[in-house]
Amino acid sequence: MNIIRASEAKGNIRNEMSVIFVDGFYQWLNYFSKDKAKLYRTFAHMFNTEVFYTAAADNHIAAIAACTNNTPAVRLKYSEFRKHLGLIMGSIAYIILKKEFEKKQYPFQISENMGAIEFVATSVNYRGQGVAAELLKSIMDSAPFDEYVLEVADTNTNAIKLYEKLGFAEFMRIPQKHSERSGVNNLVYMKHVKKKEVELPGPVL
């Protein structure tokens, strides 16, 4: 498996990233359209490849995730939403998602030494193979942060178990309005703190 920053990949990988993104978050995105192909085209433009990482296997992207510090992981273009979703739904989707994605507000301060992990998703062809775990391990080993935080729905028990295995622990949860409609009771916030290497004293001369 080859894990690299998305900006270092050869060719245009945005279409593959969009398929993985839409499939992974379709539960929430299908409000804007039930047509997955239309959603694939809508979101292909948005990825900030400087903060996204990809795990590739068999010449295909197997998983994606972003790691950022107060830099938007995605940048939305109104013209793309209108083009693929139409004037009315495109405008609604753009307004809602721009606030949620680009102007993401965490209920705590993101400090300079903290990386926010966002948009973790695995291709349907590689789920259950530990790909996301390897991707997140690689990100946390290489990114220059001492702490990592992420947000996950309380109903996404598989993701929570994965994050716990990687050393994340819950430190906050926020109850959600309209939980009957969204299917999410709480947003859970989890943190991973890098273990600092202890320098052993040198030999006494």
N, C-alpha and C positions, 0 to 999 in steps of 0.2 A: 504494500500500500504506500502511495506517495502522498505526503501531506505538505501542502505549500500555501503561501498567501495567494489569494485569487489573482492579484495583480501580476504574479509571476507566471501564470499559466499561459501556454501557447494557444493562440486562436481565441475566438469569441466563445466563452463558456457561459455567458449570461443566460442563454436559453435553457441549458441544462440546470443551472442554478434555480431558475424560475420554476421549472417543473418540480424540483425537490421542495422548494419553498411552498408552492401552491398545494401539493399533495400533503405536505406536513401540516399546513394550517388551514386546510379546506373547511374544517368545521366552522371556522369564523369567516372565511372569505366567501363562502357560498351565498352569503346574504347579498352580495353584489352581483353574482352570476352563478348559475348552476353549471354553466358551460366551462369545463376545466381548460379546454383549448383556448378559450377567450381570456381566461385568467392568466394562463401561461404567457400570452402575448402582452397582457397589461403590465405585468410586473418585471418583465425581462430587463427593462432599462434601469432599474432602481438601485442596483447593488453598488455600494462603495467598495470596490475591490481592494482598496488599501487596508481595510479592516476585516474583510472576510477571509476565511481560510477554507480550503477544500481538501477532502480526502478522496483520492482517485484510486480506482481498481479496475483492471481490465480495460483501460483507456476510457473509462466513464467516471463521472463524479459520483461518489457513493454517499457523501455527506457534506453538509456545509454548516458553518457557525461563524459568527462575528465576535470580535473582542475589541472593545473600544473604551475610550475614556473621554466622555463629553464631546465626542465627534459622532454625528449621525451615521449609523451603519447603512442607511439607505437615503437616497435623494429622489423624491417623487416629482414627476413632470405632469402638470395638468393636461398638456396636450396628448400624452399617451393614454391617460384615463378616458378622456373624451373620445379619442380615436377608437378605442377597443370596447368601451362600455357604453358609449353614447353620451349625449349632453347631460341628461338628468342623472342617471346612475353614475356616470363618470365623475360628475361634480360632487355627488354625495360621497362616493368612495374616496375621492381626493381629499376632501375636507376632513373626513373622519380619520383616515389613515395618516395624513400628514401630521395631525396632532398626536396620534398614537405612536407613530414610527419616528418621525424626524424630531419632534419636540417632546420626546419621551420624558416624563417626570417621574423620578423614583421618590418614594416616601422617605428618603434619607439622602445625605450628601455623598456624592461620588468624589472621593478624595483623589489627589494626584497619583497615589500609589495603588489605586484600585481599578481593576479592569472589569467592565460589565460584559458578560457573555450573553449574546442575543441570537435569536433566529436559528436555534439548533434544529436541524432537520436531517433525516436520513432518507435516501432513495428507497422506494418500495422494493426494489430489487436486492437491497442489501440489509434490510432490517433484521434484527435478531442475530447479527454476526459480530457485534461489538465494535462496529465502525465508529459510531458517535463517541464511544468511550476513548478510543485511540485518538480521535481528532481532538477532543477536549484535553486529554493528557498532553498532547504535543503542543497545543496552544499555551497551556499553563507552564510548560517547561521552557518555552521560547519567548513568550511575551514578557515585557519588563515591569511586571507588577508584583506587589507583595500579597495582594488580596484579590479575590475574584468573587463577583456577586452575580446572581441570576434570578430571574422571575419565572415562576412556573405555576400553572393552575393546580389547585389542590386535587382536582379530579384526574390529573395526569399522573397516576400512581407509578406507572412504569418509568417515566422520566425522573420522578423523585427518587425512586430506588437506585437508578443509575447514578444520579448526582451524589447520593449518600455513599455509594461505593467508591466514588472518586474523592471523597473527603469533604463534601459540602455538608453544611448543617443549617437547619432552619433558624433564622433569628428574628423573623417578623412575618406576620400574615395580615392581610387587609381584606375585610369582608366586602363582597361585591353586591352592588345593587342589581336588581332584576336577575337574580341567580336562577330563577325558574326558566327564564328565556335563554340565558347564556349557557346554563349547565355548569357554571363555575361558582362555587360558594365563597372561596377565598383565593386571593393571589398570594402565593407563598414566596418569600424571599430567602435565599440560601447563600451562604458565604463559605469560601475556601481560603484558608490562610496558609501561605507557603511556609514550609518549615525552613528556618534559617540554618545554614550549615555552621556547625560549631568549629571554630579554628582551634586546633590542638596546639599547645605551646611547643615551640621548637626545643631542640636539645640544649641543655645548659652547658656552656663551654667552660 
